[in-house]
Amino acid sequence: MIVLLLFAFLSGLVTIAAPCIWPLLPIILSSSILGSDHRRPLGITIGILISFGILTLTISYLVSVFRFDPSILRYIAVAVLLFLGVAMVVPLLTRIVEGWVSRFAGRFGQASGQQNPDFLHGLITGLSLGVVWTPCAGPILAAIATLAATRAVNSEIVLVTIVYLVGVGIPLFIFAWGGQRIVSKTRVFNKYTGIVQKFFGIIIILTALLIATNYDKVLQAKLLDVFPAYAKFVVDLESNDVVKKQLDLIRKDKKDDDMVGKPFSPMPVKKQNDLFNANFQAPELAGISNWLNSNKPLTLSELRGKVVLIDFWTYTCINCIRTLPHVTSWYEKYKDKGFVVIGVHTPEFEFEKKTENVEAAIKQYGINYPVPQDNDYKTWDAFNNRYWPAKYLIDKDGIVRYVHFGEGKYEETEKAIRLLLEEAGSQIKEDMSGLPDETPRARNSPETYLGSQRMKFYFPNGRLDNGTYKDLVTHSNIPTNSFTLGGDWEIMDEYSTSGQNAVLEYRFSASKVFLVMRPVGGDVEAVKVFLDGKLVDGLGSGSDPERGVVKIDSDRLYNLIDLAGNRGEYLLRLEFSPNIEIFAFTFG
């Protein structure tokens, strides 16, 4: 952990050199020079660190509780910055603002005998800047953002965030205070104090307008194009094996095996087999919004005496889809022996909550067992689950005896089912299913999210903030497992929406490529699919493209590329018609 904290601190220190902070530096300098000593630069620095830190760690919690559009915070911050900028240009307004700040400073400073308004003025500016600033994300900050977005913040991630912010704060304060000292000591500026103030006020206004229109992010991307070495430097700095291991531990809290059976109290030890890796009371199904393939809601308590498999899945997850033939086969084979499958559908994306979409998937994959919709993650949380797919095998007494996350281990899972059925008194004479295990053996490109909350493979700066981006330009020579965008795009929390001339290029390593997409408003849209510069047709085409074109007619997972096992490194290019929402890539 100490090594991770050290690298978090170093990552924060070098942030001052990042192109993503450059658009804010004029505001920081402009606000700092108006102060008479170090108080205003200190206030700006502390304000940025407080607002950025708190919002990064808590915004997902706040949105879930208060149900508000988080972009409103950005607009409020921009309004504050515009007001401060205008106040610097208009002398009368400057005096009014300074009067307000002085009165507040007087109230809060009486206890200490200090009534200097500089710190409070800087703090207000800094709090606004922290809301609109998004640092260039390396692996450490990406881990922080991902855990915060999925509401999985723990004490370790809070500590890493604090140490990172301390690293950011030191050079930021030096810049603000140093700039203030240079300007105050320069006689040329002293002669034209009023003009200098108005000039910097205009800079604040222009920068706030850039932030309001999201053009600051376009500017950051262009700056990173000019200085690509920074992004590479940060990734290299944070990508050593020790840091990776520590980040993995924080993401998982503990290894999978350590998670099995917690936080539930252990049960008395039963007859064990090498297959069984768990021993805890199964929690009851909770918060189910709808039951499909079942005439009534089911409870685990009423299923005592039967062997129950709880299968957490979602219909756009390719890893889940590859497990379904095995799960449906087990159900059909053993359902008359006292075996029950409950396919808990816990959505990864908002549109997966729609019952009609789940019903279509049930029909498509031949699922005949009960499927409860866990739209609010109540059952997911009750099982302390963290993965898609995840299987919890429960014996006749309601004890979870076997747990498996992800694909694979089909033979072991079926053997565990058979043993628990025999424990329950059933005679099993049927042969094992023997379905092939199609889990990819080679290391494929990672699952890649295209919404701002979990985006981290965008080239060159890792991710894009929410907003509308015009005339983006794709980058040449993108590294493996990275994507780039061209044309017009709107970036949202969960997805990105194509506009005019929208293009995406991804350099991937796999044999199959899948992408979750949906048309806006239900209209049929189209995507052209190119592989290494050629329109896919026949060889290399997935199941969805026809002559290289995919019709986007529903909310689902689309198979774009299928190289029949010829795994390798390729360049995928997608050309979108407007109004297509894209959510996540998966690879096979």
Order of alpha helices (4+ residues) and beta strands (2+ residues): alpha-alpha-alpha-alpha-alpha-alpha-alpha-alpha-alpha-alpha-alpha-alpha-alpha-alpha-beta-beta-beta-alpha-beta-alpha-beta-alpha-beta-beta-alpha-beta-beta-beta-beta-beta-beta-beta-beta-beta-beta-beta-beta-beta
